Amino acid sequence: MKKQAHDELHKWFAPYIELSEKFDAATEPSEQEEIYQEFKKMFLQFNIYFE
């Protein structure tokens, strides 16, 4: 992975880690569902920019 791609991956990955921690702390199913939907959006975005 080249420098720019590596940097861009970090821009995506840092919010992913934060969202993962938020999901781990969530206790209500509705909150977990909301976070899950955010994960789905993040992976759609990931698939647009990364192979």
N, C-alpha and C positions, 0 to 999 in steps of 0.2 A: 504494500500500500504506500503510495507516494505521500509526501508531506501534506499537501492541501487536502487530499482525501482523508488522511489521518486526522487532521485538525477538524474537518467537518464531522467526522464520526464522533469525536469528543463533544461537539456541540449538540449532537443528538443523544449521546449516551448519558451525559450528566443529568438532564431532566428525566431520563428513563430510570436512573438510580433513585432519584428523589421520589418519583411516582411509585416505584417498587416499595420504598420504605413507607410511603403513605398507605399503600394497599395492605402491607403487613400490619399496620397499626389500626386499620379499619375494623370495626366490630359489627357494624350494621350492614346487612345484605344490600340495602339500597346504595349505601356509600361504596361498597365493593363493586357493585354493578356500574356505577358512575366511573370509577377508576378503571375498570375493565374496558369500558368504551373508549377511554382516553388511550389505553394501551393499543387498542385496535387502530385508532387514528395514527398513533406514533409509528406502528409497523407499516401501515399503508404509506406513510411519508418515507420511511426508511427504504421501502422497496422501490420508490420512485428514484431516489438518489444513489442507492448503492446496489451493486450486483451481488 
